[in-house]
Each structure stands twice: as C-alpha cells, then as structure tokens.
Amino acid sequence: MTIHATSSGTDGSSINKLSIVSTVIDAAIAFARGRPKSGLLLLAAAALSSRIPGIGTAVSLLLRLARRLR
C-alpha cells in the first residue's frame, strides 16, 4: 500500500507566478518614481524568478532596505 501526501491546497507555481507579477509591478513603480537602476534590477530579478524562486521578493526587500538606510 502506497500513501501519497496531499497538497495543502496551495500551488507552488501559482505563488511563484504571483511573486513574479509583484516584482514586475515593483519595477514599474520604480521607473515611475524615476529610479531606472532599481527598475532594471527588479526586472532582471523577475526574469530570474522562474529559475530561482523568491529572488524577486528578496531583491525588492533589499532595495527597500537600502533606501531606508540612505
């Protein structure tokens, strides 16, 4: 008899897609606020998020932290 674990109802790929969309939105906001370097960095992170889950969120948080410390 084989017992299979069931998912808790949360699809990991859906969460990853939401994270990518969130990072792209953060990039658009950065461009709108006149921060092209931050925008490009966030777009690059969004592109990498499909291979490295969570990198977009990490970059976004690091950029916010860096702005606060200035």
C-alpha positions, 0 to 999 in steps of 0.5 A: 500500500502506497500513501501519497501526501496531499497538497495543502491546497496551495500551488507552488507555481501559482505563488511563484507566478504571483511573486513574479507579477509583484516584482514586475509591478515593483519595477514599474513603480520604480521607473515611475518614481524615476529610479531606472537602476532599481527598475532594471534590477527588479526586472532582471530579478523577475526574469530570474524568478522562474529559475530561482524562486523568491529572488524577486521578493528578496531583491525588492526587500533589499532595495527597500532596505537600502533606501531606508538606510540612505 
